[in-house]
Amino acid sequence: MFAEIPPDKLAYALPLLILPILPNLWGIVHVYRREFPTPEERAAWLVTLIVLPVIGGLMYMLLGARRAMKKT
């Protein structure tokens, strides 16, 4: 698939391919560095982020990040 893309066009295509996964990577790091009210909630967010990469990242940004607390 990528072999068909000319090298000069690939430089433009890579950021577009990487962009959707950034919220997911941020979510995984955020869950790792924060505490949640229960360990089950933390585990549920990690599973969601891993199983549903793009959608899980967006869901975490909208719903889960507010529930996380800073580690003490």
BATORTOR-86427 format. One record per residue: chain; x, y, z of N, C-alpha, C in turn. Coordinates in steps of 0.05 Angstrom, whole numbers, plus 5000, padded with zeros to 4 digits. Layout:
<rs>
R cadena n_px n_py n_pz ca_px ca_py ca_pz c_px c_py c_pz
R      A    X    Y    Z     X     Y     Z    X    Y    Z
...
</rs>
This chain:
<rs>
R cadena n_px n_py n_pz ca_px ca_py ca_pz c_px c_py c_pz
R      A 5016 4976 5000  5000  5000  5000 5017 5025 5000
R      A 5036 5027 5019  5053  5050  5020 5074 5050 4998
R      A 5080 5027 4987  5099  5025  4965 5089 5040 4940
R      A 5063 5043 4938  5051  5057  4915 5052 5087 4918
R      A 5057 5097 4942  5058  5126  4946 5086 5136 4940
R      A 5088 5156 4923  5115  5167  4917 5127 5179 4942
R      A 5153 5177 4945  5167  5187  4969 5161 5216 4976
R      A 5158 5233 4955  5153  5261  4961 5125 5265 4972
R      A 5106 5248 4965  5078  5250  4975 5076 5236 5002
R      A 5093 5217 5008  5092  5203  5034 5097 5222 5057
R      A 5114 5242 5053  5119  5261  5074 5094 5276 5082
R      A 5075 5279 5063  5050  5292  5069 5030 5273 5081
R      A 5031 5248 5074  5012  5227  5083 5017 5218 5111
R      A 5042 5216 5119  5049  5205  5146 5036 5221 5169
R      A 5037 5247 5169  5024  5262  5191 4994 5256 5192
R      A 4981 5253 5169  4953  5248  5168 4947 5220 5179
R      A 4965 5201 5176  4962  5174  5186 4967 5173 5216
R      A 4985 5190 5226  4993  5190  5254 4973 5206 5271
R      A 4962 5227 5260  4945  5245  5275 4921 5232 5289
R      A 4907 5213 5278  4884  5201  5293 4893 5185 5317
R      A 4917 5175 5319  4925  5158  5341 4936 5175 5365
R      A 4941 5200 5361  4952  5217  5382 4934 5219 5407
R      A 4908 5223 5404  4891  5223  5429 4893 5197 5444
R      A 4896 5175 5430  4898  5149  5443 4924 5147 5459
R      A 4946 5154 5447  4972  5153  5461 4972 5172 5485
R      A 4960 5196 5482  4959  5214  5504 4942 5202 5526
R      A 4920 5189 5519  4902  5177  5539 4916 5155 5555
R      A 4931 5138 5541  4945  5117  5555 4966 5128 5575
R      A 4981 5148 5567  5000  5161  5585 4986 5174 5608
R      A 4963 5188 5602  4948  5202  5623 4937 5182 5644
R      A 4926 5160 5635  4916  5139  5653 4938 5128 5670
R      A 4961 5124 5659  4984  5113  5674 4993 5132 5696
R      A 4992 5158 5690  5003  5178  5709 4983 5188 5729
R      A 4958 5181 5726  4937  5191  5744 4924 5169 5760
R      A 4909 5177 5781  4894  5158  5797 4865 5162 5791
R      A 4849 5141 5796  4821  5141  5791 4806 5133 5816
R      A 4780 5139 5818  4766  5132  5843 4768 5102 5849
R      A 4768 5085 5829  4770  5056  5834 4790 5044 5814
R      A 4804 5023 5822  4822  5009  5803 4807 4998 5779
R      A 4782 4990 5783  4766  4979  5761 4762 5000 5739
R      A 4757 5025 5747  4753  5046  5728 4778 5051 5712
R      A 4800 5051 5725  4826  5055  5712 4831 5032 5691
R      A 4826 5007 5700  4829  4985  5682 4810 4986 5658
R      A 4786 4995 5663  4766  4997  5642 4775 5018 5621
R      A 4786 5040 5630  4796  5060  5611 4819 5049 5595
R      A 4837 5035 5608  4860  5024  5593 4851 5004 5572
R      A 4832 4987 5579  4821  4967  5560 4808 4982 5537
R      A 4792 5002 5543  4779  5018  5522 4799 5031 5504
R      A 4820 5042 5514  4840  5055  5498 4855 5035 5480
R      A 4859 5011 5490  4874  4992  5475 4856 4978 5454
R      A 4832 4972 5461  4814  4957  5443 4802 4975 5421
R      A 4795 5000 5429  4783  5019  5410 4801 5043 5407
R      A 4823 5040 5391  4844  5061  5391 4834 5089 5386
R      A 4823 5095 5364  4816  5123  5358 4791 5132 5374
R      A 4770 5115 5374  4746  5122  5388 4751 5123 5419
R      A 4766 5104 5429  4773  5103  5457 4788 5128 5466
R      A 4806 5137 5450  4821  5162  5456 4803 5186 5457
R      A 4785 5188 5439  4766  5211  5439 4747 5209 5462
R      A 4737 5184 5468  4720  5181  5492 4734 5188 5517
R      A 4759 5180 5520  4774  5187  5544 4778 5217 5547
R      A 4784 5230 5525  4788  5259  5526 4762 5273 5534
R      A 4739 5263 5525  4714  5276  5531 4702 5268 5559
R      A 4706 5244 5567  4693  5234  5591 4711 5226 5614
R      A 4733 5213 5607  4750  5201  5628 4770 5219 5641
R      A 4781 5238 5626  4803  5255  5636 4794 5271 5660
R      A 4768 5279 5661  4758  5295  5683 4757 5279 5709
R      A 4754 5253 5707  4752  5236  5731 4779 5229 5743
R      A 4800 5233 5728  4826  5226  5737 4836 5247 5757
R      A 4851 5237 5777  4863  5255  5797 4893 5252 5796
R      A 4907 5274 5803  4936  5272  5804 4945 5253 5825
R      A 4967 5239 5820  4978  5221  5840 4992 5238 5861
R      A 4990 5229 5885  5003  5244  5907 5029 5231 5915
</rs>
